[in-house]
Amino acid sequence: MTWRVTALVSAIIAAWLVGSGQMTLVEVVITGVITGLIILFIGWVAKKCWTSLPRIIASADRKRGIVILIVLGCILTLALTYGLNLYIQLPVNPQPVNLQTTKPPEQATPPTLLGLFKSDFANVMKFTDEERIGIEWKDGSVLHIKTQVYADFPAKTQFVGFYIPASSKTYEACLDLSDAVESTMKSLQKRIAVSAGYRNERDRLQDLTFSGRVLLYHEEFLSIPQKAAIIEAYGAKHLDVQFRGPDYLGDQVIAWHRQHDVRKARE
């Protein structure tokens, strides 16, 4: 009878914890099993060593002893449930990433294309590799490409960006980089373990779906036929290429001057 009442109270406590969102069903089951085993052990000890219990139990009649055991069992159940809940929630994996972003500080100088490559998409997580890719040409020169993986955890998607410094081989480099998209994402996943989200709803970097989007930040101009050829090459691999070149930089510089000059005139 004692253990039935204790089990009933434990079930009520567990249901309340699940309903209030303080514990998930899996956590309640784990803590319930452990708590039940401990209570059974205490019951076995109490049965074997009744005379060694505190005087208030040993000297009382059987009903009072049962009531006291029920109260002690409930208190122990509640304490263990909360204690194990706190233990389960200890950060074993990397801490969830805080995706809240603050407004970037105002730039004192006009933007550069490299600066835009690093500052665009401020609302997503970015992983930049300065010189992971190097394209070697027949003359022995090497063009180092900066790579960037954009992880949009709320949308559960990811995409890739490349920064191509000034080079006469910009067009050829853009074509070659269509083969480096998948390896860029896989290389990052092997080197970095990242997860984000709420409690057991967190997603890993590997869980994000690749949207197919590829950003090309290029310092040199690309002609319309060259862009058309690049779009065709990327499209054949089901990739959505988007250009961020000198024209894009020019638009951002103009926007900066408008905002900066207006503010300066008001001062």
C-alpha positions in Angstrom: 0.0 0.0 0.0 2.8 2.4 0.9 4.6 2.0 -2.3 1.4 2.2 -4.4 0.6 5.6 -2.9 4.2 6.7 -3.4 4.1 5.6 -7.0 0.8 7.5 -7.5 2.2 10.7 -6.1 5.3 10.3 -8.2 3.2 9.9 -11.3 1.3 13.1 -10.5 4.6 14.9 -10.0 6.0 13.5 -13.3 2.8 14.6 -15.2 3.1 18.1 -13.8 6.7 18.4 -14.8 5.9 17.3 -18.4 2.9 19.5 -18.6 4.8 22.6 -17.4 7.6 22.0 -19.8 10.2 21.7 -17.2 11.1 18.1 -18.3 10.5 16.1 -21.4 8.8 12.7 -21.4 12.1 10.9 -21.9 13.7 12.7 -19.0 10.8 11.9 -16.7 10.9 8.2 -17.6 14.7 8.1 -16.9 14.3 9.9 -13.6 11.2 7.9 -12.7 13.1 4.6 -13.2 16.1 5.7 -11.2 13.8 7.1 -8.4 11.7 4.0 -8.3 14.8 1.8 -7.9 16.1 4.0 -5.1 12.7 3.9 -3.3 12.5 0.2 -3.6 16.0 -0.1 -2.1 14.9 2.2 0.8 11.8 0.0 1.3 13.9 -3.1 1.4 16.3 -1.5 4.0 13.3 -0.3 6.0 11.8 -3.8 6.1 15.1 -5.4 7.1 16.1 -2.7 9.6 12.8 -1.5 11.0 14.1 -1.1 14.5 17.0 1.1 13.3 14.7 3.7 11.8 14.4 7.0 13.7 12.6 6.8 17.0 9.5 8.7 15.8 8.9 5.8 13.3 10.0 2.9 15.5 7.9 4.0 18.4 4.7 4.9 16.5 2.0 2.6 15.5 1.9 1.0 12.1 -0.4 3.5 10.4 1.7 6.5 11.5 4.8 4.7 10.3 3.2 4.1 6.9 2.2 7.8 6.6 5.7 8.9 7.5 7.2 6.6 4.9 4.8 7.9 2.2 5.8 11.5 3.0 9.5 10.6 3.0 9.0 8.8 -0.3 7.3 11.7 -1.9 9.9 14.2 -0.7 12.7 11.9 -2.0 10.9 11.5 -5.3 10.5 15.3 -5.8 14.1 16.0 -4.7 15.5 13.3 -7.0 13.4 14.4 -9.9 14.5 18.0 -9.7 18.1 17.0 -9.1 18.3 14.6 -12.0 16.6 17.1 -14.2 19.3 19.7 -13.5 21.9 17.0 -14.1 20.4 16.0 -17.4 20.4 19.6 -18.5 24.1 20.1 -17.9 25.8 21.1 -21.2 27.5 17.9 -22.5 27.5 19.1 -26.1 28.6 22.6 -27.2 26.3 25.3 -25.8 23.4 26.3 -28.1 24.4 29.2 -30.2 22.7 32.5 -29.5 21.4 33.6 -32.9 20.3 37.0 -31.7 22.3 39.7 -33.5 22.9 43.3 -32.5 23.0 46.2 -35.0 26.5 46.4 -36.4 28.4 49.6 -35.6 28.4 52.4 -38.1 31.3 52.2 -40.6 33.6 55.2 -40.5 34.8 54.5 -44.0 33.1 53.4 -47.2 32.7 49.6 -47.4 35.0 47.3 -49.4 34.0 44.1 -51.2 36.0 42.0 -48.7 34.3 43.8 -45.8 30.9 43.1 -47.4 31.8 39.5 -47.9 32.4 39.2 -44.1 29.5 41.5 -42.9 26.7 40.6 -45.3 23.9 38.3 -43.9 24.4 39.5 -40.3 21.4 37.4 -39.2 23.0 34.1 -39.9 26.1 32.3 -38.6 29.1 32.4 -40.8 32.3 30.3 -40.9 35.1 31.8 -42.9 38.3 30.1 -44.1 40.9 32.5 -45.4 43.0 30.3 -47.6 41.5 26.8 -47.8 41.3 26.9 -51.6 44.2 27.8 -53.9 43.9 27.6 -57.7 47.2 27.1 -59.4 47.6 28.2 -63.0 49.9 26.9 -65.7 52.4 29.8 -65.1 52.8 28.5 -61.5 50.9 31.4 -59.8 48.3 30.6 -57.2 45.1 32.4 -56.6 43.9 32.0 -53.0 40.2 32.0 -52.5 38.4 32.8 -49.3 35.5 30.5 -48.5 32.5 31.1 -46.3 29.7 28.8 -45.1 26.4 30.5 -44.1 24.4 28.5 -41.5 20.8 29.7 -41.1 19.7 27.5 -38.2 16.2 29.0 -37.8 15.5 28.2 -41.5 17.5 24.9 -41.2 19.4 25.8 -44.4 23.0 26.5 -45.4 24.7 28.0 -48.4 28.2 28.9 -49.6 30.1 32.0 -50.6 33.5 32.6 -52.2 35.7 35.8 -52.3 37.9 36.1 -55.4 40.5 38.8 -55.1 41.5 40.9 -58.1 42.9 38.6 -60.8 42.9 38.4 -64.5 41.7 34.8 -64.1 38.5 35.7 -62.3 36.3 34.2 -64.9 38.2 30.9 -64.9 38.3 30.9 -61.1 34.5 31.3 -61.0 34.0 28.3 -63.2 36.5 26.1 -61.2 34.8 27.0 -57.9 31.6 25.2 -59.0 33.5 22.0 -58.1 34.4 23.3 -54.6 31.0 23.9 -53.2 30.3 20.5 -51.7 33.9 20.0 -50.4 33.7 23.4 -48.7 30.7 22.3 -46.6 32.0 18.9 -45.8 35.4 20.3 -44.8 33.8 22.6 -42.3 31.6 19.8 -40.9 34.6 17.6 -40.2 36.5 20.4 -38.4 33.8 22.1 -36.4 31.0 20.7 -34.2 28.2 23.3 -34.0 24.6 23.0 -32.9 21.8 25.5 -32.2 18.3 25.5 -31.0 16.2 24.9 -27.9 17.1 22.0 -25.7 16.5 18.7 -27.4 15.3 20.5 -30.5 18.8 21.6 -31.5 20.1 21.0 -35.0 23.6 20.2 -36.0 25.5 21.8 -38.9 25.1 18.5 -40.7 21.4 18.6 -40.3 21.0 21.8 -42.3 19.8 21.5 -45.9 21.9 23.0 -48.6 19.8 25.5 -50.4 21.9 25.4 -53.5 22.8 29.1 -53.2 26.4 30.1 -54.1 27.6 33.7 -53.7 30.6 34.9 -55.8 32.3 38.1 -54.4 34.7 39.1 -57.2 36.8 42.2 -57.4 37.1 42.2 -61.3 34.3 42.9 -63.7 32.6 40.0 -65.5 31.0 40.5 -68.9 27.4 39.5 -69.6 28.5 36.5 -71.7 30.9 35.4 -68.9 28.2 35.6 -66.3 25.8 33.6 -68.6 28.4 30.9 -69.0 29.0 30.8 -65.2 25.3 30.6 -64.5 25.0 27.7 -67.0 27.9 25.8 -65.5 26.5 26.1 -62.0 22.9 25.4 -63.1 24.1 22.1 -64.6 25.0 21.1 -61.0 21.7 22.4 -59.6 23.4 25.4 -58.0 22.0 28.9 -57.8 24.9 31.3 -58.4 24.6 35.0 -57.4 27.2 37.7 -58.2 28.6 40.3 -55.9 31.0 42.2 -57.9 32.1 45.9 -58.5 28.6 46.9 -59.4 27.3 45.6 -56.1 30.1 47.3 -54.3 29.3 50.6 -56.1 25.7 50.4 -54.9 26.8 49.8 -51.3 29.3 52.7 -51.4 26.6 55.1 -52.8 24.2 54.0 -50.0 26.9 54.6 -47.4 27.6 58.1 -48.7 23.9 59.0 -48.7 23.5 57.9 -45.1 26.8 59.3 -44.0 26.5 62.6 -45.8 23.0 63.2 -44.5 24.0 62.5 -41.0 27.0 64.8 -41.3 24.8 67.6 -42.7 22.4 67.4 -39.8 25.3 67.7 -37.4 
